Amino acid sequence: MALIGWPELILILAILVFLFGATKMKGLAKGLGESVREFKKVTKEPPDDEQELDDSIKDVAKKMGIETDGKGLQQILKEIENKTAND
């Protein structure tokens, strides 16, 4: 099974432009680009719920007197656990 080369892609693009028109194709390309950009953004950023949870854990740690600057969430959780176990 052969792969599609540049000549075939150009032919397909020309047929699509002929069928749908250049304006419609521009809108489709723009929509596709925005969708891909949004998908990448969502996959890189943690969901708001997770961020709120992280912030809540850090607030609890600060109220317990645990320093959170420069520490990972797992380390903060271990320190909270150790502090509660010792009390």
C-alpha positions, 0 to 999 in steps of 0.5 A: 500500500503506497503512501500519499505523496505531494502531487496527490495532496495537491490534487485533493486540495484543489478538488476540495477548494473547487467543491467548497470554495476558498472561503469555506476552506479558509474557515474550515482550516481556521476551525481545525487550527483552533481545535488543535490549539485548544486540545494542546492547551487542555492536555498541558494544563491541569484541570481547574479542579485539580489546581483548586485541590492543590491550592487547598492542600497547600493552604492546609499545610501553611495553616499547620506551619509547614513551609510549601515554597519549592516543594512538590505536592507529594512532599507536602502531603508526606509532611502533613501525614508525618505531622498528623501522625506525631500529634 
